[in-house]
Amino acid sequence: MENNTLLNDNQHVLQALGGKVDLLKGSTILITGSNGFLGRTIISFLNFLNTERFSSADCVTFHAIDYQDHDICKSMLDLFPGDIDYIFNCAGIASPKKYLKAPVETLDVSYLGTKNVFELAMARNTKSIIMYSSSEVYGTPRPEDIPTPETVDGSVPTFGNRSCYDIGKNVLESLSYVYHTKYQSPVNVLRPFNLYGPLMDINDGRIVPNICKAMLEGRDFSIYGNGQQTRTYCYVADAMVYMFEILLSQSFGEIYNVGSDDEELSAIDLAGITYGFMRPKDSNAIVTDYPGDYPNQEPRRRCPDITKVKNLSGYSPKYSLLDGFKSCYDYFKSEYYQ
């Protein structure tokens, strides 16, 4: 039975999308990186649609591909003989702890994997492709470029401990431009800004699951560096509305920021708000140095201008930070700590 948190999230996304989801009836969808945070969230929603919205004759068929199933750095043409209507290319190594350990593989997925997705899409008559980039392609924007619109040209180092991820996403975007302009591939690029949600890996090292895990285990939460790096945080159910609006649009060759236009919060601010709300026992937030398994060259600020995606969808984020955080906390507690 579906966890109540996921059920509520999926109901929210369906209500926000309304009748547009009927465009997915009877379609075939490929989700690469299906065992990651976004892949699992998309699959949860598609299963919900098949159960709650579509009849057996209209249900969505989806192929979920993870590294254990197939390395997308190798051709996928033999895996899928029939047409694929839609592709979410979620494959990538987004956890800082993980890409620090696998920098070559991180670059390979962004270049070779992206090329293979495009080659498959061209051979299988795909109608719409979502490519996931990252807000990190902006680097640390100038103060006058915050909130940051898609028109800002970012600057990220090529020679650093985060470069394999950041530059890899730049390569993914360049490939998307080339395949769209040269081959008319129906692709849009998404730049997510600190999305979080219950299907994150609780051990992946990002700040929201880290806080939840520390609270649930009754130990201190470590804020890395000086704690003044700022972000805005977007709950995944809001982001999912944007993802499907973009997937089902008829406009291609675009880049969209996907995130929240709430105020920027420093890591210290985020910890203070969530700890003040949850009041956990035996757990406090403390400022510490970056650990050796976490890349320390992170952007100092990230705050998106989401006007473009709001204009496309007519939708504004609905989840408050505390609502989203509580959903994650409750899910982690029910799944890992019962």
C-alpha positions as CSV (number, residue, x, y, z in Angstrom):
1,M,0.0,0.0,0.0
2,E,1.3,3.5,-0.9
3,N,2.7,5.5,2.0
4,N,0.4,8.3,3.0
5,T,3.0,10.9,2.4
6,L,3.5,9.7,-1.2
7,L,-0.2,9.4,-1.7
8,N,-0.8,13.0,-0.6
9,D,2.0,14.2,-2.8
10,N,0.7,12.4,-5.9
11,Q,-2.9,13.7,-5.3
12,H,-1.5,17.2,-5.1
13,V,0.3,16.8,-8.4
14,L,-2.7,15.3,-10.2
15,Q,-5.0,18.0,-8.9
16,A,-2.6,20.7,-10.1
17,L,-2.1,19.2,-13.6
18,G,-5.8,18.4,-14.0
19,G,-6.9,17.1,-17.4
20,K,-3.4,17.6,-18.9
21,V,-2.4,14.2,-17.6
22,D,-4.8,12.6,-20.0
23,L,-2.2,13.4,-22.7
24,L,-0.2,10.5,-21.1
25,K,-3.0,7.9,-21.7
26,G,-1.6,4.8,-23.4
27,S,1.9,6.3,-23.7
28,T,5.2,4.7,-23.2
29,I,7.7,6.5,-21.0
30,L,11.4,5.9,-20.3
31,I,12.8,6.9,-16.9
32,T,16.6,6.6,-16.7
33,G,18.2,6.8,-13.3
34,S,15.0,5.2,-12.0
35,N,16.4,4.3,-8.6
36,G,17.4,7.9,-7.8
37,F,15.4,10.5,-6.0
38,L,13.7,12.1,-9.1
39,G,13.3,8.8,-10.9
40,R,11.6,7.1,-8.0
41,T,9.3,10.1,-7.5
42,I,8.2,10.1,-11.2
43,I,7.6,6.4,-11.0
44,S,5.5,6.8,-7.9
45,F,3.3,9.3,-9.7
46,L,2.9,7.2,-12.8
47,N,1.9,4.2,-10.7
48,F,-0.6,6.5,-9.0
49,L,-2.0,7.6,-12.4
50,N,-2.4,4.0,-13.5
51,T,-4.3,3.1,-10.3
52,E,-6.4,6.2,-9.8
53,R,-6.9,7.9,-13.2
54,F,-6.4,5.5,-16.1
55,S,-8.2,2.3,-17.0
56,S,-6.2,-0.8,-17.9
57,A,-6.6,0.0,-21.6
58,D,-5.3,3.6,-21.1
59,C,-2.5,2.9,-18.6
60,V,1.0,4.3,-19.0
61,T,3.7,1.8,-19.8
62,F,7.0,2.8,-18.4
63,H,10.5,1.5,-18.6
64,A,12.6,2.1,-15.5
65,I,16.3,1.9,-16.2
66,D,18.9,2.1,-13.4
67,Y,22.7,1.4,-13.6
68,Q,22.1,-2.1,-12.2
69,D,19.8,-2.8,-15.2
70,H,21.9,-1.1,-17.9
71,D,24.7,1.4,-18.0
72,I,23.4,4.2,-20.2
73,C,26.9,5.0,-21.2
74,K,26.3,2.0,-23.5
75,S,23.8,2.0,-26.4
76,M,20.2,1.3,-25.4
77,L,18.9,0.8,-29.0
78,D,18.6,-3.0,-28.5
79,L,16.7,-2.6,-25.2
80,F,13.6,-1.0,-26.6
81,P,12.3,-2.1,-30.1
82,G,9.1,-0.1,-29.9
83,D,8.3,3.6,-29.8
84,I,9.0,5.6,-26.7
85,D,6.7,8.6,-26.3
86,Y,8.4,10.5,-23.5
87,I,11.8,10.4,-21.8
88,F,12.9,11.6,-18.4
89,N,16.7,11.4,-18.3
90,C,17.3,11.4,-14.6
91,A,20.5,9.4,-14.8
92,G,23.4,11.1,-13.0
93,I,25.4,11.1,-9.8
94,A,24.0,14.0,-7.9
95,S,25.1,13.2,-4.4
96,P,28.3,15.2,-3.6
97,K,29.6,12.3,-1.5
98,K,29.1,9.9,-4.4
99,Y,30.5,12.0,-7.3
100,L,33.6,12.8,-5.3
101,K,34.3,9.1,-5.3
102,A,33.4,8.6,-8.9
103,P,34.4,11.6,-10.9
104,V,35.1,9.9,-14.2
105,E,31.8,8.0,-14.1
106,T,30.0,11.2,-13.3
107,L,31.4,12.8,-16.4
108,D,30.7,9.7,-18.5
109,V,27.0,9.7,-17.6
110,S,26.7,13.4,-18.5
111,Y,28.4,13.0,-21.9
112,L,28.1,9.4,-23.2
113,G,24.8,8.7,-21.4
114,T,23.2,11.9,-22.7
115,K,24.3,11.1,-26.2
116,N,22.8,7.6,-26.0
117,V,19.5,8.9,-24.7
118,F,19.3,11.3,-27.7
119,E,20.2,8.5,-30.2
120,L,17.5,6.3,-28.7
121,A,15.0,9.1,-28.8
122,M,15.6,9.8,-32.5
123,A,15.2,6.1,-33.3
124,R,12.0,5.7,-31.3
125,N,10.0,8.7,-32.4
126,T,10.0,10.3,-29.0
127,K,7.7,13.3,-28.6
128,S,9.3,15.0,-25.6
129,I,12.5,14.7,-23.6
130,I,13.3,16.1,-20.3
131,M,17.0,16.5,-19.5
132,Y,18.1,17.3,-16.0
133,S,20.9,19.8,-15.6
134,S,21.5,21.6,-12.3
135,S,21.5,25.0,-10.7
136,E,25.2,24.5,-10.2
137,V,25.9,25.5,-13.8
138,Y,25.4,29.1,-12.6
139,G,28.3,28.8,-10.1
140,T,28.0,31.6,-7.6
141,P,26.1,34.4,-9.4
142,R,26.9,38.0,-9.0
143,P,24.6,39.8,-6.5
144,E,22.8,41.7,-9.3
145,D,22.0,38.3,-10.9
146,I,20.1,37.0,-7.8
147,P,17.3,35.8,-8.2
148,T,18.9,34.1,-11.2
149,P,17.1,33.9,-14.5
150,E,17.9,31.4,-17.2
151,T,19.5,34.1,-19.3
152,V,22.5,34.4,-16.9
153,D,25.7,32.7,-18.2
154,G,27.2,30.9,-15.2
155,S,30.8,30.4,-14.4
156,V,32.0,27.2,-12.7
157,P,35.6,26.0,-12.2
158,T,36.9,23.3,-14.5
159,F,39.6,22.3,-12.1
160,G,38.1,21.5,-8.8
161,N,36.5,18.8,-6.6
162,R,33.0,19.6,-7.9
163,S,33.9,20.1,-11.5
164,C,33.0,16.6,-12.6
165,Y,29.4,17.3,-11.8
166,D,29.2,20.9,-12.7
167,I,31.0,20.7,-16.0
168,G,29.2,17.5,-16.8
169,K,25.9,19.3,-16.6
170,N,27.3,22.0,-18.9
171,V,28.1,19.3,-21.4
172,L,24.6,17.8,-21.0
173,E,23.1,21.3,-21.8
174,S,25.4,21.7,-24.8
175,L,24.5,18.3,-26.2
176,S,20.8,19.3,-25.8
177,Y,21.3,22.4,-27.8
178,V,23.2,20.6,-30.5
179,Y,20.6,17.8,-30.8
180,H,17.7,20.3,-30.8
181,T,19.2,22.6,-33.4
182,K,20.8,20.0,-35.7
183,Y,18.3,17.1,-35.4
184,Q,15.2,18.9,-34.1
185,S,15.1,16.7,-31.0
186,P,12.1,17.7,-28.8
187,V,14.1,18.4,-25.7
188,N,13.8,20.8,-22.8
189,V,16.5,21.3,-20.1
190,L,15.6,21.7,-16.4
191,R,17.9,23.3,-13.9
192,P,16.6,22.1,-10.5
193,F,17.3,24.3,-7.4
194,N,17.6,22.2,-4.3
195,L,14.7,20.0,-4.7
196,Y,13.9,17.7,-1.7
197,G,11.4,15.1,-0.9
198,P,10.6,11.8,0.8
199,L,12.2,9.5,-1.8
200,M,15.7,11.0,-1.4
201,D,18.3,8.5,-0.2
202,I,18.5,9.2,3.5
203,N,22.3,8.6,3.4
204,D,23.1,10.6,0.3
205,G,24.7,13.5,2.2
206,R,22.4,16.3,1.2
207,I,21.2,18.7,3.9
208,V,17.5,17.8,4.3
209,P,17.9,14.1,4.8
210,N,21.0,14.8,6.9
211,I,18.9,16.9,9.3
212,C,16.1,14.3,9.4
213,K,18.5,11.5,10.0
214,A,20.3,13.3,12.9
215,M,17.0,14.1,14.5
216,L,15.7,10.6,14.2
217,E,18.9,9.1,15.6
218,G,19.2,11.6,18.4
219,R,22.7,12.9,17.5
220,D,24.1,16.3,16.5
221,F,23.7,17.6,12.9
222,S,26.8,19.0,11.3
223,I,26.6,22.3,9.3
224,Y,29.6,22.3,7.0
225,G,31.9,25.3,6.6
226,N,30.8,28.5,8.1
227,G,27.1,27.7,7.5
228,Q,26.5,31.0,5.6
229,Q,26.0,29.4,2.1
230,T,22.4,30.2,1.0
231,R,19.8,28.2,-0.9
232,T,16.1,28.2,-1.6
233,Y,14.4,24.8,-1.1
234,C,11.6,23.4,-3.3
235,Y,9.5,20.4,-2.2
236,V,9.4,17.8,-4.9
237,A,5.5,17.7,-5.3
238,D,5.7,21.4,-6.4
239,A,8.6,20.6,-8.7
240,M,6.8,17.6,-10.2
241,V,4.0,19.9,-11.4
242,Y,6.5,21.9,-13.3
243,M,8.2,18.8,-14.7
244,F,5.1,17.4,-16.3
245,E,3.9,20.8,-17.5
246,I,7.2,21.1,-19.4
247,L,7.1,17.5,-20.6
248,L,3.6,18.0,-22.1
249,S,4.2,21.5,-23.5
250,Q,4.7,21.9,-27.3
251,S,7.7,24.2,-26.9
252,F,11.2,22.7,-27.2
253,G,14.8,23.8,-27.0
254,E,14.2,25.7,-23.8
255,I,15.9,25.9,-20.4
256,Y,13.8,26.2,-17.3
257,N,14.7,26.9,-13.7
258,V,12.7,24.6,-11.4
259,G,12.6,25.5,-7.8
260,S,11.1,27.8,-5.2
261,D,11.0,31.6,-5.1
262,D,10.9,31.7,-1.3
263,E,13.6,33.6,0.5
264,E,17.1,32.4,0.6
265,L,18.1,30.5,3.7
266,S,21.6,29.9,5.0
267,A,22.4,26.4,6.2
268,I,22.4,27.9,9.8
269,D,18.9,29.4,9.1
270,L,17.6,26.1,7.7
271,A,18.8,24.2,10.8
272,G,17.4,26.8,13.2
273,I,14.0,26.8,11.5
274,T,13.7,23.0,11.4
275,Y,15.1,22.4,14.8
276,G,12.8,25.1,16.3
277,F,9.8,23.5,14.6
278,M,10.6,19.8,15.5
279,R,12.3,20.3,18.8
280,P,14.0,16.9,18.7
281,K,15.5,15.3,21.8
282,D,19.3,14.7,22.0
283,S,20.0,16.4,18.7
284,N,21.5,19.9,18.0
285,A,22.9,21.7,15.0
286,I,26.6,22.4,15.2
287,V,29.0,24.1,12.7
288,T,32.0,22.0,11.7
289,D,34.6,21.8,9.0
290,Y,33.8,20.1,5.7
291,P,34.4,16.3,6.0
292,G,36.9,14.7,3.7
293,D,34.2,12.9,1.8
294,Y,32.3,16.1,0.8
295,P,33.4,18.5,-1.9
296,N,33.9,21.9,-0.3
297,Q,34.0,24.1,-3.4
298,E,30.2,24.7,-3.4
299,P,28.4,27.8,-4.7
300,R,27.9,30.4,-2.0
301,R,24.4,31.4,-3.2
302,R,21.6,29.8,-5.2
303,C,18.2,31.5,-5.7
304,P,16.2,31.0,-8.9
305,D,14.0,33.3,-10.9
306,I,11.2,30.9,-11.8
307,T,9.1,33.4,-13.8
308,K,9.6,31.4,-17.0
309,V,8.2,28.1,-15.6
310,K,5.4,29.9,-13.7
311,N,4.3,31.6,-16.9
312,L,4.3,28.3,-18.8
313,S,2.3,26.4,-16.2
314,G,0.3,29.1,-14.4
315,Y,1.4,27.4,-11.2
316,S,3.2,28.7,-8.1
317,P,4.8,26.5,-5.4
318,K,2.3,25.6,-2.7
319,Y,4.3,23.7,-0.1
320,S,5.9,25.7,2.7
321,L,9.4,24.7,3.9
322,L,8.0,23.3,7.2
323,D,5.3,21.3,5.4
324,G,7.8,19.8,3.1
325,F,10.3,19.1,5.8
326,K,7.6,17.4,8.0
327,S,6.6,15.2,5.1
328,C,10.2,14.1,4.6
329,Y,10.7,13.5,8.4
330,D,7.5,11.5,8.7
331,Y,8.4,9.3,5.6
332,F,11.9,8.6,6.8
333,K,10.6,7.8,10.3
334,S,8.0,5.3,8.9
335,E,10.4,3.7,6.4
336,Y,13.7,3.5,8.3
337,Y,13.0,3.8,12.0
338,Q,10.0,1.7,12.9
